Amino acid sequence: MLKQVLSAMLWLALAAHSVQGQQKSITLGELWHEVEKNYPGVNARQSSITAAEFNEKAIKSNALPQANIQLQNTFGTFEGSNGAFFPQPGFFNVSGKVAPTEGSSTSTNTFGSATLEFEVFSFGRQQTENKAAETQTARYYAEKEGYLIQLKKELTGRFVQVLYATSKLSWAEKNADRLSEVHKIAAGLARSGLKPTADSLLAHTTYIQALADVDYWQGIQNASVQKLEELHGIREINFTNSGRRFIDPSLKGSTSFSEINNDHPFLEYFHLQSDYSKLQSSVLKKSALPSLRFLGGYALRGTGIRPDGYVSGRWQDGFSNSTNNLLVGAGLTWNLTSLRTNKLKSDAMLMDAERLVYLQKQQLQAMEKDLSAARGLIIQQRKQLVKTQQAVRQAEEAYVMYKARYRSGLISLTELLQIRMYLEQAESGHIKAVRDYWLQLAIEAEITTDFDFLFHNL
């Protein structure tokens, strides 16, 4: 029976090792490539850029001659009517003689026409519209770049949270192992009569509490892995190597010397949006000016009414008695009413452009202060990590010595548990300090757009 149990335990250990070996060990930089390639949010921004490019082409196509063609075949009366009217939608035109004619009272008519309209001069309005469309496309590019920077920071934050939860889980398991050992020592001393039975009960109670902490951090770790998986979509990842780099960060060369660039996407977005508003203001002003167009048209008309006044009601005769007309010329249009309206709209767009300039200055000022604060805090955090590492080492040495003294009956269990608590707090404090350090580096990377250190060291 014992042989079967040992065999089963060995098989489970090998299976667990095999599963862990199948998990992919990956760095933060490699994970980012997967996110950039597959995350729907990135594809959504790219679709916005593609849509803006199509819109840019559509606006530029307005500079081409505008051609229209129509074909009609109608059947109806043809009695003419004298007078005048304003042509509005819903009206149709009938040409015919007022006097009675011979033949049918209805006839078939055929009409076809083609017109060509080419804007020759518009005071630069078309060129300004084209430039505005190009600026709008550039704004979408800047928006995507800004989104990618924010996504890098979000990925880094979730990755750090996974490593933090994993480290805390290992910390909780280590505490449970320590208390399990203390319980065994206390139980052995109680059986020997060297310590009261209450020591064994107290040690066991503390051990059970430590196991509860393991369950808690196991849940936190699972949840953080799920949150990270939402970004990259990879099922199994081995965080062992990244965990080692996380808990023991390199404290040399980790601060970027990059400064805030004027073309930072967070700033470029406001700049391009301001330029777009200025261009739209110019378009509105130029739209209120006259427009010179070249006009050309050709028409073909057939009818069942002959020149002598005889009317045929047959459908095929509607293609007879054809006439051809050609008309060319130039036209000047000027909507005088839009002068004031467009000026007001133009002034409103200029005010919007000015607002965006102020927002850009506000954003730059905030980023400069955030960068200065982040770098100052990083310097202090490095000093903190050196001290917390030293505190953990000394607490571990003290715990080993006090545990030996308890085993020898020189100190009480309460004193040993107190020393263990100091060690537990030192380790927990170091893990939290490490997490805060990495997150502060992520803030610095977002402001400087330099994630190289994080991508290669996590």
VEXDREN-2710 file (C-alpha; in Angstrom, 1 decimal):
% VEXDREN-2710
k/r/px/py/pz
1/MET/0.0/0.0/0.0
2/LEU/2.8/2.4/0.9
3/LYS/4.5/1.6/-2.4
4/GLN/1.4/2.5/-4.3
5/VAL/1.0/5.8/-2.4
6/LEU/4.6/6.8/-3.1
7/SER/4.2/5.9/-6.8
8/ALA/1.1/8.0/-7.1
9/MET/2.8/11.0/-5.4
10/LEU/5.8/10.6/-7.8
11/TRP/3.5/10.6/-10.8
12/LEU/1.7/13.7/-9.6
13/ALA/5.0/15.5/-9.1
14/LEU/6.2/14.6/-12.6
15/ALA/2.9/15.7/-14.1
16/ALA/3.1/19.0/-12.3
17/HIS/6.6/19.5/-13.5
18/SER/5.6/18.6/-17.1
19/VAL/2.7/21.1/-17.0
20/GLN/5.0/23.8/-15.7
21/GLY/7.5/23.0/-18.4
22/GLN/4.8/23.4/-21.1
23/GLN/4.1/26.9/-19.8
24/LYS/5.7/29.6/-21.9
25/SER/8.3/31.8/-20.1
26/ILE/7.9/35.3/-21.6
27/THR/9.2/38.8/-20.9
28/LEU/7.1/41.9/-20.7
29/GLY/8.5/43.1/-24.0
30/GLU/7.5/39.9/-25.7
31/LEU/4.1/40.1/-24.2
32/TRP/3.7/43.6/-25.6
33/HIS/4.2/42.4/-29.1
34/GLU/1.3/40.0/-28.6
35/VAL/-0.9/42.7/-27.2
36/GLU/0.0/45.2/-30.0
37/LYS/-0.8/42.5/-32.6
38/ASN/-4.0/41.1/-31.3
39/TYR/-5.7/43.5/-28.8
40/PRO/-9.0/44.8/-30.3
41/GLY/-8.5/48.3/-28.9
42/VAL/-5.4/48.7/-31.1
43/ASN/-7.3/47.4/-34.2
44/ALA/-10.1/49.9/-33.4
45/ARG/-7.7/52.8/-33.5
46/GLN/-6.2/51.6/-36.7
47/SER/-9.7/51.4/-38.2
48/SER/-10.2/55.1/-37.2
49/ILE/-7.0/56.0/-39.1
50/THR/-8.2/54.0/-42.2
51/ALA/-11.5/55.8/-42.1
52/ALA/-9.8/59.2/-41.8
53/GLU/-7.6/58.3/-44.8
54/PHE/-10.7/57.4/-46.9
55/ASN/-12.3/60.7/-45.8
56/GLU/-9.2/62.6/-46.8
57/LYS/-9.4/61.0/-50.3
58/ALA/-13.1/61.8/-50.5
59/ILE/-12.4/65.5/-49.7
60/LYS/-9.6/65.7/-52.2
61/SER/-11.9/64.2/-54.9
62/ASN/-14.1/67.3/-54.6
63/ALA/-11.5/69.1/-56.7
64/LEU/-12.4/66.8/-59.7
65/PRO/-15.0/67.9/-62.2
66/GLN/-18.5/66.9/-61.0
67/ALA/-20.3/65.0/-63.7
68/ASN/-24.0/64.1/-63.7
69/ILE/-26.1/62.1/-66.1
70/GLN/-29.8/61.4/-66.3
71/LEU/-32.2/59.4/-68.5
72/GLN/-36.0/59.7/-68.5
73/ASN/-38.8/58.0/-70.3
74/THR/-42.3/59.5/-69.5
75/PHE/-45.9/59.2/-70.6
76/GLY/-48.5/61.9/-70.0
77/THR/-50.3/65.0/-71.2
78/PHE/-48.6/67.9/-72.8
79/GLU/-50.9/70.9/-72.5
80/GLY/-48.8/74.0/-72.0
81/SER/-49.4/76.6/-69.3
82/ASN/-48.4/80.3/-69.4
83/GLY/-47.1/82.1/-66.3
84/ALA/-44.1/82.0/-64.0
85/PHE/-43.1/80.1/-60.9
86/PHE/-40.2/79.3/-58.6
87/PRO/-39.0/75.7/-59.3
88/GLN/-39.2/73.8/-56.0
89/PRO/-38.9/70.0/-55.3
90/GLY/-42.2/68.3/-56.3
91/PHE/-42.7/70.3/-59.5
92/PHE/-42.3/69.0/-63.0
93/ASN/-42.2/70.8/-66.4
94/VAL/-44.5/70.2/-69.4
95/SER/-43.8/71.8/-72.8
96/GLY/-46.5/72.0/-75.4
97/LYS/-48.8/74.2/-77.4
98/VAL/-51.8/75.8/-75.8
99/ALA/-54.0/75.3/-78.9
100/PRO/-55.5/71.9/-79.6
101/THR/-53.5/69.5/-81.8
102/GLU/-54.3/66.6/-83.9
103/GLY/-53.9/63.0/-82.7
104/SER/-53.7/61.6/-79.2
105/SER/-54.2/63.6/-76.1
106/THR/-51.1/61.9/-74.5
107/SER/-47.6/61.2/-75.8
108/THR/-44.4/59.5/-74.8
109/ASN/-41.3/61.5/-74.2
110/THR/-37.6/60.7/-73.9
111/PHE/-35.0/62.9/-72.3
112/GLY/-31.3/62.4/-71.5
113/SER/-28.7/64.9/-70.3
114/ALA/-25.2/65.1/-69.0
115/THR/-23.7/68.1/-67.1
116/LEU/-20.2/68.9/-66.1
117/GLU/-19.3/71.4/-63.3
118/PHE/-15.7/72.3/-62.5
119/GLU/-14.8/74.7/-59.8
120/VAL/-12.1/77.0/-61.3
121/PHE/-11.5/79.4/-58.4
122/SER/-12.6/79.4/-54.8
123/PHE/-10.0/81.6/-53.0
124/GLY/-8.1/78.6/-51.8
125/ARG/-11.0/76.9/-50.0
126/GLN/-10.4/73.5/-51.6
127/GLN/-6.7/73.5/-50.7
128/THR/-7.6/74.4/-47.1
129/GLU/-10.1/71.6/-46.9
130/ASN/-7.5/69.2/-48.2
131/LYS/-5.0/70.3/-45.6
132/ALA/-7.6/70.1/-42.9
133/ALA/-8.4/66.5/-43.9
134/GLU/-4.6/65.7/-43.8
135/THR/-4.4/67.2/-40.3
136/GLN/-7.4/65.2/-39.2
137/THR/-5.7/62.0/-40.3
138/ALA/-2.5/63.0/-38.5
139/ARG/-4.5/63.6/-35.4
140/TYR/-5.9/60.0/-35.5
141/TYR/-2.3/58.7/-35.9
142/ALA/-1.3/60.7/-32.8
143/GLU/-4.4/59.4/-31.0
144/LYS/-3.4/55.9/-31.7
145/GLU/0.2/56.5/-30.6
146/GLY/-1.1/58.0/-27.3
147/TYR/-3.4/55.0/-26.9
148/LEU/-0.4/52.6/-27.4
149/ILE/1.6/54.4/-24.7
150/GLN/-1.4/54.2/-22.3
151/LEU/-1.8/50.5/-23.2
152/LYS/1.9/49.9/-22.5
153/LYS/1.5/51.4/-19.0
154/GLU/-1.7/49.4/-18.4
155/LEU/0.0/46.2/-19.5
156/THR/3.0/47.0/-17.2
157/GLY/0.7/47.7/-14.3
158/ARG/-1.2/44.4/-14.7
159/PHE/2.0/42.5/-15.2
160/VAL/3.5/44.0/-12.1
161/GLN/0.3/43.1/-10.2
162/VAL/0.6/39.5/-11.3
163/LEU/4.2/39.3/-10.1
164/TYR/3.3/41.1/-6.9
165/ALA/0.4/38.7/-6.2
166/THR/2.7/35.7/-7.0
167/SER/5.4/37.0/-4.7
168/LYS/2.8/37.5/-1.9
169/LEU/1.5/34.0/-2.5
170/SER/5.1/32.6/-2.1
171/TRP/5.5/34.8/1.0
172/ALA/2.3/33.4/2.5
173/GLU/3.3/29.8/1.7
174/LYS/6.7/30.4/3.3
175/ASN/5.0/31.8/6.4
176/ALA/2.8/28.7/6.5
177/ASP/5.9/26.5/6.2
178/ARG/7.6/28.3/9.1
179/LEU/4.5/28.0/11.3
180/SER/4.1/24.4/10.4
181/GLU/7.7/23.8/11.6
182/VAL/7.0/25.9/14.8
183/HIS/3.9/23.8/15.5
184/LYS/5.9/20.6/15.1
185/ILE/8.6/21.9/17.5
186/ALA/6.0/23.1/20.0
187/ALA/4.1/19.7/19.8
188/GLY/7.4/17.8/20.4
189/LEU/8.3/20.0/23.4
190/ALA/4.8/19.6/24.8
191/ARG/4.9/15.8/24.5
192/SER/8.3/15.9/26.3
193/GLY/6.8/18.0/29.1
194/LEU/9.2/20.9/28.4
195/LYS/6.5/23.2/27.2
196/PRO/2.8/23.5/28.1
197/THR/0.2/22.0/25.7
198/ALA/-1.1/25.5/25.1
199/ASP/2.0/26.2/23.1
200/SER/1.0/23.5/20.6
201/LEU/-2.5/24.8/20.3
202/LEU/-1.3/28.4/19.9
203/ALA/1.2/27.4/17.2
204/HIS/-1.5/25.4/15.4
205/THR/-3.9/28.3/15.5
206/THR/-1.3/30.6/14.0
207/TYR/-0.6/28.0/11.3
208/ILE/-4.2/27.7/10.3
209/GLN/-4.4/31.5/10.0
210/ALA/-1.3/31.4/7.7
211/LEU/-3.1/28.8/5.5
212/ALA/-6.0/31.1/5.2
213/ASP/-3.6/33.8/4.0
214/VAL/-2.4/31.4/1.4
215/ASP/-5.9/30.9/0.1
216/TYR/-6.5/34.6/0.0
217/TRP/-3.4/35.3/-2.1
218/GLN/-4.1/32.4/-4.3
219/GLY/-7.4/34.0/-5.2
220/ILE/-5.7/37.4/-5.8
221/GLN/-3.1/35.8/-8.0
222/ASN/-5.6/34.0/-10.1
223/ALA/-7.7/37.1/-10.5
224/SER/-4.6/39.2/-11.6
225/VAL/-3.6/36.6/-14.1
226/GLN/-7.1/36.7/-15.6
227/LYS/-6.9/40.5/-15.8
228/LEU/-3.6/40.3/-17.6
229/GLU/-4.9/37.6/-20.0
230/GLU/-7.6/40.0/-21.1
231/LEU/-4.9/42.0/-22.8
232/HIS/-2.7/39.3/-24.4
233/GLY/-4.9/36.3/-24.7
234/ILE/-2.2/33.7/-24.0
235/ARG/-3.5/30.9/-21.9
236/GLU/-0.4/29.6/-20.1
237/ILE/2.5/31.8/-19.0
238/ASN/5.4/30.8/-16.7
239/PHE/6.1/33.9/-14.5
240/THR/9.1/32.3/-12.7
241/ASN/11.9/34.2/-14.5
242/SER/10.0/37.5/-14.4
243/GLY/9.2/36.9/-10.7
244/ARG/13.0/36.7/-9.9
245/ARG/13.7/39.9/-11.8
246/PHE/10.7/41.6/-10.1
247/ILE/11.7/40.8/-6.5
248/ASP/15.3/41.6/-7.1
249/PRO/15.3/44.7/-9.5
250/SER/18.4/46.1/-11.0
251/LEU/19.0/49.5/-9.3
252/LYS/21.5/50.7/-11.9
253/GLY/20.6/52.4/-15.2
254/SER/16.9/51.9/-14.6
255/THR/16.1/55.6/-14.8
256/SER/15.6/57.0/-18.3
257/PHE/17.4/60.2/-19.2
258/SER/14.8/61.0/-21.9
259/GLU/13.0/64.2/-21.6
260/ILE/9.5/65.1/-22.7
261/ASN/9.5/65.5/-26.5
262/ASN/7.3/68.2/-28.1
263/ASP/6.0/65.5/-30.4
264/HIS/4.8/63.4/-27.5
265/PRO/1.4/61.9/-28.6
266/PHE/-0.3/63.4/-25.5
267/LEU/0.9/66.9/-26.6
268/GLU/0.7/66.3/-30.4
269/TYR/-3.0/65.4/-30.2
270/PHE/-3.8/68.9/-28.8
271/HIS/-1.5/70.6/-31.3
272/LEU/-3.1/68.8/-34.3
273/GLN/-6.6/69.3/-33.1
274/SER/-5.9/73.0/-32.7
275/ASP/-4.5/73.2/-36.2
276/TYR/-7.6/71.4/-37.5
277/SER/-9.8/74.0/-35.8
278/LYS/-7.8/76.8/-37.3
279/LEU/-8.1/75.3/-40.8
280/GLN/-11.8/74.7/-40.4
281/SER/-12.1/78.4/-39.4
282/SER/-10.3/79.3/-42.6
283/VAL/-12.6/77.0/-44.6
284/LEU/-15.7/78.8/-43.2
285/LYS/-14.3/82.2/-44.1
286/LYS/-13.4/81.2/-47.6
287/SER/-16.8/79.4/-48.1
288/ALA/-18.4/82.8/-47.7
289/LEU/-16.5/84.2/-50.7
290/PRO/-17.6/83.8/-54.4
291/SER/-17.0/80.6/-56.3
292/LEU/-16.2/80.6/-60.1
293/ARG/-17.3/77.5/-62.0
294/PHE/-17.1/76.2/-65.5
295/LEU/-20.3/74.7/-66.7
296/GLY/-21.1/72.4/-69.6
297/GLY/-24.1/70.4/-70.6
298/TYR/-25.5/68.3/-73.4
299/ALA/-29.2/67.2/-73.7
300/LEU/-31.0/64.9/-76.1
301/ARG/-34.8/65.0/-76.3
302/GLY/-37.3/62.9/-78.2
303/THR/-41.1/63.2/-78.3
304/GLY/-44.2/61.7/-80.0
305/ILE/-45.3/65.2/-81.0
306/ARG/-44.3/66.0/-84.6
307/PRO/-43.4/69.6/-85.7
308/ASP/-46.7/69.9/-87.6
309/GLY/-48.6/69.4/-84.3
310/TYR/-49.7/65.8/-84.8
311/VAL/-49.5/63.7/-81.6
312/SER/-48.7/60.0/-81.5
313/GLY/-49.7/58.0/-78.5
314/ARG/-47.4/55.0/-79.3
315/TRP/-44.5/54.3/-77.0
316/GLN/-41.9/53.8/-79.6
317/ASP/-42.7/57.2/-81.2
318/GLY/-41.5/58.8/-78.0
319/PHE/-37.9/58.3/-79.4
320/SER/-38.7/60.2/-82.6
321/ASN/-38.5/63.9/-83.4
322/SER/-35.3/64.2/-81.4
323/THR/-33.4/67.4/-80.7
324/ASN/-29.9/68.0/-79.4
325/ASN/-28.7/70.9/-77.4
326/LEU/-25.3/71.9/-76.0
327/LEU/-24.7/74.6/-73.4
328/VAL/-21.4/75.8/-72.0
329/GLY/-20.5/78.8/-69.9
330/ALA/-19.1/80.1/-66.6
331/GLY/-21.0/80.8/-63.4
332/LEU/-20.3/82.9/-60.4
333/THR/-22.1/82.0/-57.2
334/TRP/-22.0/84.0/-53.9
335/ASN/-24.2/83.3/-50.9
336/LEU/-24.3/86.7/-49.4
337/THR/-26.3/85.6/-46.4
338/SER/-23.5/83.3/-45.3
339/LEU/-21.1/86.2/-44.8
340/ARG/-22.1/86.9/-41.2
341/THR/-23.1/83.3/-40.3
342/ASN/-19.8/81.9/-41.5
343/LYS/-17.8/84.6/-39.7
344/LEU/-19.5/83.8/-36.4
345/LYS/-18.8/80.1/-37.0
346/SER/-15.2/80.9/-38.0
347/ASP/-14.7/83.0/-34.8
348/ALA/-16.0/80.1/-32.7
349/MET/-13.6/77.7/-34.3
350/LEU/-10.7/80.1/-33.6
351/MET/-11.7/80.2/-29.9
352/ASP/-11.8/76.4/-29.9
353/ALA/-8.3/76.4/-31.4
354/GLU/-7.1/78.8/-28.6
355/ARG/-8.7/76.5/-26.0
356/LEU/-6.8/73.5/-27.3
357/VAL/-3.5/75.5/-27.1
358/TYR/-4.1/76.2/-23.5
359/LEU/-4.9/72.6/-22.8
360/GLN/-1.7/71.6/-24.5
361/LYS/0.2/73.9/-22.2
362/GLN/-1.6/72.5/-19.2
363/GLN/-0.8/69.0/-20.3
364/LEU/2.9/69.8/-20.8
365/GLN/3.1/71.5/-17.4
366/ALA/1.5/68.5/-15.7
367/MET/3.8/66.0/-17.5
368/GLU/6.9/68.0/-16.5
369/LYS/5.9/68.0/-12.8
370/ASP/4.9/64.3/-12.9
371/LEU/8.2/63.4/-14.4
372/SER/10.1/65.4/-11.9
373/ALA/8.1/63.9/-9.0
374/ALA/8.5/60.3/-10.4
375/ARG/12.3/60.6/-10.8
376/GLY/12.6/62.1/-7.3
377/LEU/10.5/59.3/-5.9
378/ILE/12.5/56.6/-7.8
379/ILE/15.7/57.9/-6.2
380/GLN/14.2/57.5/-2.7
381/GLN/12.7/54.2/-3.6
382/ARG/16.1/52.8/-4.5
383/LYS/17.4/53.8/-1.1
384/GLN/14.3/52.2/0.4
385/LEU/14.9/48.9/-1.4
386/VAL/18.4/48.7/-0.1
387/LYS/17.2/49.1/3.4
388/THR/14.3/46.7/3.1
389/GLN/16.6/44.0/1.7
390/GLN/18.9/44.5/4.6
391/ALA/16.0/44.4/7.1
392/VAL/14.8/41.1/5.6
393/ARG/18.2/39.5/5.8
394/GLN/18.7/40.5/9.4
395/ALA/15.2/39.4/10.4
396/GLU/15.8/36.0/8.8
397/GLU/19.0/35.6/10.8
398/ALA/17.3/36.7/14.0
399/TYR/14.4/34.3/13.4
400/VAL/16.8/31.3/12.9
401/MET/18.6/32.2/16.2
402/TYR/15.4/32.6/18.2
403/LYS/14.0/29.4/16.8
404/ALA/17.0/27.5/18.0
405/ARG/16.6/29.2/21.4
406/TYR/13.0/28.2/21.6
407/ARG/13.9/24.6/20.6
408/SER/16.3/24.6/23.5
409/GLY/13.6/25.9/25.9
410/LEU/15.4/29.3/26.5
411/ILE/12.5/31.5/25.3
412/SER/8.7/31.3/25.1
413/LEU/6.6/30.6/22.1
414/THR/5.2/34.1/22.3
415/GLU/8.6/35.6/21.8
416/LEU/9.3/33.4/18.8
417/LEU/6.0/34.3/17.2
418/GLN/6.8/37.9/17.8
419/ILE/10.1/37.6/16.0
420/ARG/8.4/35.7/13.2
421/MET/5.9/38.5/12.9
422/TYR/8.8/41.0/12.5
423/LEU/10.2/38.8/9.7
424/GLU/6.8/38.6/8.0
425/GLN/6.4/42.3/8.1
426/ALA/9.9/42.9/6.7
427/GLU/9.3/40.6/3.8
428/SER/5.9/42.0/3.1
429/GLY/7.2/45.5/3.3
430/HIS/10.0/44.7/0.8
431/ILE/7.6/43.1/-1.7
432/LYS/5.3/46.2/-1.5
433/ALA/8.3/48.5/-2.0
434/VAL/9.4/46.5/-5.0
435/ARG/5.9/46.8/-6.5
436/ASP/5.7/50.5/-6.0
437/TYR/9.2/50.9/-7.5
438/TRP/8.2/49.1/-10.7
439/LEU/4.9/51.1/-11.0
440/GLN/6.8/54.4/-10.6
441/LEU/9.1/53.3/-13.4
442/ALA/6.0/52.7/-15.5
443/ILE/4.9/56.3/-14.8
444/GLU/8.3/57.6/-15.9
445/ALA/8.2/55.5/-19.0
446/GLU/4.7/56.8/-20.0
447/ILE/5.8/60.4/-19.8
448/THR/9.1/59.8/-21.7
449/THR/7.6/57.2/-24.1
450/ASP/10.7/55.0/-23.2
451/PHE/9.6/51.5/-22.0
452/ASP/12.9/49.7/-23.0
453/PHE/14.1/49.2/-19.5
454/LEU/10.8/47.7/-18.3
455/PHE/10.3/45.5/-21.4
456/HIS/13.8/44.0/-21.0
457/ASN/13.9/43.7/-17.2
458/LEU/10.5/42.2/-16.4
END
